[in-house]
Amino acid sequence: MENLVAVRAVVAAIAASEDLDFDTVADLRLAVDEACTALIRASLPGADLELVIDPGPEAFVVRACTTRSAGNVVEPGGFSWHVMKSLVDEVGAIPVFDGAPAGIRLLMRRMSSYR
């Protein structure tokens, strides 16, 4: 949990360098915080938290995964899901498959992709 400050700062720095507006950067920070907190709570001892940030031309995507969890991290429709959904355009669960990571995918569309 002590490294969440660094994770939020990295996401904010990359989002800001991609010319996302202040409110969008703030929303991404909060959504990533919620996702990572849920992942940490669902992780088994010895697990790592993996974060992939993809600032694509149409959308800014963040995938956060735990390398070891007891199952799916966040239930669609649960409180954390609603929090994240209120902050970004799309939230997706990355399920566990034969020991593969469980995680959360957050997508924020760029303003230019809204039509």
MOCOR-V669439 format. One record per pair of residues at least 4 apart in sequence whose C-alpha atoms are under 8 Angstrom apart, sorted by the first residue. I is the first residue (numbers start at 1). GAP is how many residues later the second one is. Records with the same first field share a line. If there is no record, write none. Layout:
BEGIN
I: GAP  GAP
END
This chain:
BEGIN
1: 36  39
3: 4
4: 4  29  32
5: 4
6: 4
7: 4  26
8: 4  21  22  24  25
9: 4  20
10: 4
11: 4  17  18  21  42
12: 4  13  14  16  17
13: 4
14: 4
15: 4  5  10  40  45
16: 4  5  6  9
18: 37
20: 4  5  90
21: 4
22: 4
23: 4
24: 4
25: 4
26: 4
27: 4  60  61
28: 4  59  60  80
29: 4
30: 4  54  57
31: 4  52  53  56  57  75
32: 4  30  32  74
33: 4
34: 4  46  49  50
35: 4  29  45  49  69
36: 4  13  28
37: 4
38: 4  35  36  42
39: 4  10  25  26  27  34  64
40: 9  26
42: 27  28  29  31
43: 4  23  24  25  26  27
44: 24  25  26
45: 23
46: 22
47: 19  20  21  22
48: 18  19  20
49: 15  16  17  18
50: 13  14  15  16  17
51: 11  12  13  14
52: 10  11  12
53: 7  8  9  10
54: 6  7  8
55: 4  5  6
56: 4  5
57: 53
58: 51  52  54  55
59: 48  49  50  51  54
60: 47  48  49  50
61: 44  45  46  47
62: 43  44  45
63: 40  41  42  43
64: 39  40  41
65: 29  36  37  38  39
66: 35  36  37
67: 33  34  35
68: 31  32  33  34
69: 4  32  33
71: 24  25  31
72: 21  22  23  24  30  31
73: 20  22  29  30  31
74: 4  6  7  19  30
75: 6
76: 5  17
77: 4  5
78: 4
79: 4
80: 4
81: 4  10
82: 4
83: 4
84: 4  7  22
85: 4  5  6
88: 18  19  20
89: 17  18  19  20
90: 15  16  17  18
91: 13  14  15  16
92: 12  13  14
93: 9  10  11  12
94: 7  8  9  10  11
95: 6  7  8
96: 4  5  6
97: 4
109: 4  5
110: 4
END
